[in-house]
C-alpha cells in the first residue's frame, strides 16, 4: 500500500540561533483548568507535556491537561481558525484523507508521488493515494468562482474527477503529477493534462488514517495543518513524526495553534446525542449543525469564528450520555452572527434532569462563557434553547466549543 511520506531540509545553524535568541515562542495554553497559561514555549512533547518560561521561572503543564496551545500573535491564530491564509499566486492547496492540509508549490512528481515546497514544512513528498483533493492557485480567481462552486458541491463518485479551466470535467484515475502536468487515465488510455489547465481535482479513494494514541494537530498561519504522533520541541526547533512514521522538522514561529487529541479533554461535538428535539413555532425542520451553524455555515459569534460546537434553532434540546465518566462540562454560547436583531432565547442546561444553569435574554453580539458545571458521576446532560421574547424569529444559536473533562 502506498502511504504518505515527507522529507524536509534540516534547520542547521539557523535553528540554533533562533532558539538561543528567542528562547521559545510566546503562546497561550488553554487547559482543562480555568486559568490560561501564558509564556514562552521552550519544550513540548507527547510524553512530558509543555514547559513555559516566564522570566527566570519555568512552569510544567502536564500533557493530559492541555486542550490547545495558541500563538500569542492573535491575528495568526485566528487566521488558521477561520481558514484565512497568505497564499501566494503559485501555491497549490492539497487536502489529505487524514484531514490535513498542505499549501505550497508543486516542484516534481515520481512513482505516483507528489513533491511540494511549502513555507511551513519545506519540501514534502506525498503519495497520491493519500490525497483527497487538490486546488490550483488559478481556482482563486473570481472568473472561476461559479464553476469551482458547482464542482465542489457535486456528490461523491467512484472515480477521480478533474475540473479544467474551460469548465470541462475529466473522469478516470490520476496516476501521476509533477510541476508541469497531471497524468490521467480515462480508461481508454493515459493522457497528460497541463497543470495550467487544471482548476481542481477530487480523488475518490484517499487513504484515511486516525491515530489510536494521543496526537497533536498543528495548524499553521498560512491555513495548512498536519497531524503528528510524536513531537519534540526544544527552544525554537521541533522534530515531529507523521502518521506514517516519517520524521519532519517544524519551524514554530509559523505555527498558529497546536491542538491535543486524546488527553482528558473531549469535544462534545465528537459525541452523537442520544436524543434530539427540535420544534420551531412554524413547524420548520431545523436540523442541528455539528461544528457548523444551523444553516451549514461556520460558527461565528460576536465576530469570532470557532471550529467546534453545535448550531441550533429554537426550540431545541440536545441530550448526551455521560455514563459517569466525566468531572466537568464547559461551554460558551451565543447567537450566531448569521441570526438577526430580533433573535432572543433562553438557555438551560440540565444534568441528570436537574437544572444546573439558566440564562434568559440571550441576544445577538455577545459571547457568553465559559460556563463550567460539575458533572461528576452524572449519567446525562441536556442542552436546551427555549423561545425568547420574539418567539423563534431569527433564533439561530450556537453552543460554542462545548467539551467534557474525563476522570483520571
C-alpha positions in Angstrom: 0.0 0.0 0.0 1.3 3.5 -0.9 1.4 5.8 2.1 2.1 9.4 2.9 5.8 10.2 3.2 7.5 13.5 3.9 11.1 14.8 3.9 12.3 18.2 5.0 15.6 20.1 5.0 17.3 20.3 8.4 17.4 23.6 10.2 21.2 23.7 10.8 22.7 26.8 12.4 19.7 29.0 11.7 17.6 26.9 14.1 20.1 27.1 16.9 20.5 30.9 16.6 16.7 31.3 16.5 16.3 29.2 19.7 19.1 31.0 21.5 17.8 34.4 20.5 14.1 33.9 21.2 14.1 31.3 24.0 10.9 29.8 22.6 7.8 31.3 21.1 5.2 33.3 23.0 2.0 31.3 23.5 -1.3 30.9 25.4 -2.1 27.5 26.7 -5.7 26.5 27.4 -6.0 23.6 29.7 -8.9 21.8 31.5 -8.4 24.3 34.3 -10.0 27.8 34.2 -6.8 29.8 34.1 -5.0 30.4 30.8 -1.2 29.8 30.9 1.0 32.4 29.2 4.7 32.4 28.5 7.4 31.3 26.1 7.0 27.7 24.9 10.5 26.2 25.3 9.6 22.5 25.4 6.7 20.3 24.2 6.4 16.6 23.8 3.8 13.8 23.6 5.5 12.2 26.6 6.1 15.0 29.1 3.7 17.9 28.1 4.8 21.5 27.8 7.3 23.8 29.6 6.7 27.6 29.7 9.3 30.1 30.6 8.2 33.2 32.5 11.2 35.4 33.1 13.6 33.3 35.1 10.9 30.7 36.1 9.7 27.6 34.2 6.2 26.1 34.5 5.4 22.5 33.6 2.0 21.8 32.0 1.0 18.1 32.0 0.2 16.7 28.6 -3.2 15.3 29.6 -4.4 18.7 30.8 -3.7 20.5 27.6 -6.5 21.4 25.2 -4.9 23.9 22.9 -1.7 26.0 22.5 -2.2 29.2 20.6 0.4 31.7 19.3 0.3 34.9 21.2 0.1 36.5 17.8 -3.7 36.5 17.9 -4.1 37.5 14.2 -2.1 34.4 13.1 -4.1 32.1 15.4 -7.4 33.5 14.2 -6.3 33.2 10.5 -5.7 29.5 11.0 -9.1 29.1 12.8 -11.0 31.0 10.1 -9.3 29.4 7.1 -7.8 32.7 6.0 -4.3 32.4 4.6 -1.5 34.4 2.9 -1.3 32.1 -0.1 0.9 33.3 -2.9 -0.1 33.2 -6.5 1.7 29.9 -7.4 0.8 27.9 -4.3 -1.5 24.9 -4.6 -3.7 23.6 -1.8 -3.6 19.8 -1.2 -6.2 18.1 1.1 -5.3 14.7 2.5 -7.6 11.9 3.5 -6.5 12.4 7.1 -8.0 15.9 7.1 -4.6 17.5 6.9 -3.9 20.4 4.5 -0.7 21.3 2.8 -0.1 24.5 0.8 2.9 25.1 -1.5 4.4 25.0 -4.9 4.4 21.8 -6.9 8.0 21.1 -7.9 8.2 17.4 -9.0 6.5 14.1 -9.1 7.5 10.5 -9.4 6.1 7.0 -8.9 2.6 8.2 -8.0 4.1 10.7 -5.6 3.7 14.5 -5.5 6.6 16.7 -4.3 5.9 20.2 -3.0 7.9 23.1 -1.5 6.0 24.5 1.5 6.8 27.5 3.7 5.7 25.7 6.8 7.4 22.3 6.2 9.8 22.9 3.4 10.0 20.1 0.9 7.3 17.4 1.2 6.7 14.2 -0.7 3.1 12.9 -0.8 1.7 9.7 -2.0 -1.2 10.4 -4.4 -3.1 7.7 -2.6 -3.2 9.9 0.5 -4.7 12.9 -1.4 -8.4 13.6 -1.3 -8.5 16.9 -3.2 -6.1 19.4 -4.9 -6.9 23.0 -5.7 -4.9 25.1 -8.2 -3.9 28.7 -7.4 -6.0 29.7 -10.5 -9.1 28.5 -8.8 -9.0 31.5 -6.5 -9.7 33.9 -9.4 -13.2 35.4 -9.5 -13.7 34.3 -13.1 -13.8 30.6 -11.9 -16.0 31.1 -8.8 -19.2 29.6 -10.3 -17.6 26.5 -11.9 -15.5 25.8 -8.8 -18.5 26.0 -6.5 -20.5 23.7 -8.7 -17.6 21.2 -8.8 -17.1 21.3 -5.0 -20.8 20.8 -4.4 -21.1 17.7 -6.6 -21.7 14.4 -4.9 -19.1 11.6 -4.4 -18.0 9.5 -7.4 -16.3 6.1 -7.8 -13.5 7.7 -9.9 -11.2 10.7 -9.8 -12.7 13.9 -11.2 -10.7 16.8 -12.7 -12.1 20.3 -13.4 -10.5 22.2 -16.2 -10.3 26.0 -16.7 -12.8 25.8 -19.6 -15.4 24.1 -17.4 -14.9 20.6 -18.8 -14.7 17.7 -16.3 -12.5 14.6 -16.8 -13.3 11.3 -15.1 -10.9 8.4 -14.6 -7.8 7.9 -12.4 -4.9 10.3 -11.6 -1.7 8.2 -11.8 0.9 10.9 -11.6 1.5 14.7 -11.2 4.6 16.9 -11.5 5.3 20.6 -11.8 4.1 20.7 -15.5 1.3 18.2 -15.9 -1.2 15.8 -14.4 -1.1 12.2 -15.8 -4.7 11.0 -16.1 -6.0 7.5 -17.1 -9.5 7.8 -18.7 -9.9 4.1 -19.1 -9.1 4.2 -22.8 -5.5 5.3 -22.3 -3.3 7.8 -20.4 -3.1 11.5 -21.2 -1.1 14.4 -19.9 -3.1 17.4 -18.8 -1.1 20.6 -18.4 -1.4 21.9 -14.9 -2.1 25.4 -16.3 -5.5 24.0 -17.4 -6.4 22.3 -14.1 -8.5 24.2 -11.5 -9.2 21.4 -9.1 -9.3 17.6 -8.7 -11.2 15.2 -6.4 -9.7 11.8 -5.6 -12.3 9.0 -5.0 -10.4 6.7 -2.6 -8.0 8.7 -0.4 -6.1 6.8 2.3 -7.6 7.7 5.7 -5.8 7.3 8.9 -6.7 8.0 12.6 -4.1 7.6 15.4 -5.1 5.3 18.3 -2.9 7.2 20.8 -2.8 10.9 21.8 -1.6 13.1 19.0 -1.2 16.7 18.0 -2.7 18.7 15.2 -0.5 21.6 14.1 -2.3 24.5 12.4 -0.1 26.9 10.5 -0.5 30.6 9.9 -1.0 30.0 6.2 -4.0 27.8 6.8 -2.2 24.5 6.5 -2.3 21.7 9.1 -0.6 18.4 9.8 -1.2 15.5 12.3 1.8 14.2 14.2 2.0 11.2 16.5 5.4 12.2 18.1 6.7 15.7 18.8 9.8 17.1 20.4 10.3 20.8 20.8 13.4 22.3 22.4 13.7 26.1 22.1 12.6 27.2 18.6 13.2 23.9 16.7 10.8 21.0 16.7 11.1 17.5 15.3 7.8 15.6 14.6 6.7 12.2 13.3 3.8 11.9 11.0 1.1 9.2 11.0 3.2 7.0 8.7 6.4 7.2 10.7 8.2 9.9 8.6 10.2 12.4 10.7 9.9 16.1 9.9 11.2 19.4 11.2 8.8 22.3 12.1 9.5 26.0 12.5 7.4 27.0 15.5 7.2 30.7 14.5 4.9 29.6 11.6 2.6 27.6 13.9 -0.7 29.4 14.9 -2.2 26.6 17.0 -1.4 23.2 18.4 -4.4 21.0 19.5 -4.1 17.9 21.6 -6.4 15.0 20.8 -6.6 12.2 23.3 -6.0 14.0 26.6 -8.5 14.5 29.4 -10.5 17.0 27.3 -13.1 15.7 24.8 -15.0 17.9 22.4 -18.7 17.3 22.8 -19.2 17.7 19.0 -17.4 14.3 18.6 -20.2 12.6 20.5 -23.6 11.8 19.0 -26.6 12.9 21.1 -28.8 10.2 22.3 -31.8 12.4 21.9 -32.6 15.4 19.7 -35.7 17.7 19.9 -36.5 20.5 17.5 -39.8 22.4 17.5 -40.0 25.8 15.8 -43.2 27.8 16.1 -43.8 27.5 12.3 -43.1 23.7 12.4 -40.0 24.2 10.2 -37.4 21.4 10.2 -34.2 22.8 11.6 -31.6 20.1 11.7 -28.8 20.9 14.2 -25.3 21.5 12.8 -22.2 19.7 14.1 -19.2 22.1 14.0 -21.4 24.3 11.8 -24.2 26.7 12.4 -27.8 25.6 11.9 -27.6 26.9 8.2 -24.5 24.9 7.5 -22.1 27.8 7.6 -19.2 28.4 10.0 -19.9 29.1 13.7 -19.3 32.8 14.2 -20.3 34.6 17.4 -19.6 38.3 18.2 -17.3 38.5 15.2 -15.1 35.5 16.2 -15.1 32.2 14.3 -14.9 28.8 16.0 -14.2 25.3 14.8 -16.2 23.3 17.3 -19.7 23.4 18.5 -23.4 22.9 17.6 -25.7 25.2 15.7 -29.4 25.0 16.6 -32.6 26.9 16.2 -35.2 27.5 19.0 -36.7 25.5 20.4 -34.1 22.7 20.6 -32.8 20.2 23.1 -29.7 18.0 22.7 -29.2 15.2 25.2 -25.8 13.4 25.6 -24.9 10.3 27.6 -22.1 10.9 30.2 -22.1 7.4 31.8 -20.4 8.8 34.9 -17.1 9.2 33.0 -16.5 12.9 33.4 -15.9 15.6 36.0 -16.7 18.8 34.2 -18.7 20.2 31.4 -17.5 23.5 29.9 -19.1 25.6 27.1 -19.5 29.1 25.7 -22.6 30.2 23.8 -24.3 33.0 21.8 -26.4 33.9 18.9 -24.7 33.2 15.6 -23.8 36.3 13.6 -25.9 34.8 10.9 -29.0 35.4 13.0 -30.6 38.9 13.4 -31.6 41.8 15.7 -34.9 40.0 16.7 -33.1 36.9 17.9 -33.8 36.2 21.6 -33.6 32.9 23.5 -33.3 31.4 26.9 -30.6 28.9 27.7 -30.9 25.9 30.0 -28.6 23.1 31.0 -29.9 20.0 32.9 -27.6 17.4 34.5 -29.4 14.2 35.3 -32.7 16.1 34.9 -31.7 18.8 37.4 -31.3 22.5 36.4 -27.6 23.5 36.7 -27.5 26.6 34.6 -30.1 29.1 33.1 -29.9 32.4 31.3 -32.6 34.4 29.6 -32.4 37.3 27.2 -29.5 35.9 25.1 -29.2 38.2 22.0 -27.0 38.9 19.0 -23.5 40.2 19.5 -22.4 38.6 22.8 -20.3 35.5 23.5 -21.1 34.1 27.0 -18.8 31.9 29.0 -17.0 29.9 30.0 -19.8 28.1 31.8 -18.3 25.3 34.0 -20.5 22.7 35.6 -19.6 19.8 37.8 -20.9 16.6 36.2 -19.0 14.1 38.4 -20.8 10.7 38.2 -23.6 12.2 36.0 -25.4 10.0 33.5 -26.6 12.6 31.0 -26.6 16.3 30.1 -29.3 18.2 28.2 -28.5 21.5 26.3 -31.8 23.3 25.8 -32.6 26.5 23.9 -36.1 27.9 24.6 -38.1 30.6 22.7 -37.4 34.2 23.8 -39.5 37.4 23.7 -39.8 37.3 19.9 -40.8 33.6 19.6 -38.5 31.8 17.3 -37.8 34.7 15.0 -34.1 34.7 13.7 -33.1 32.4 16.6 -30.0 30.8 15.2 -28.0 29.9 18.2 -24.5 28.3 18.8 -23.2 26.1 21.6 -19.5 27.2 21.2 -16.7 24.8 21.9 -18.6 22.6 24.4 -16.4 20.0 26.0 -16.0 17.4 28.7 -13.2 16.7 31.2 -12.6 12.9 31.7 -11.9 11.4 35.0 -8.2 10.4 35.6 
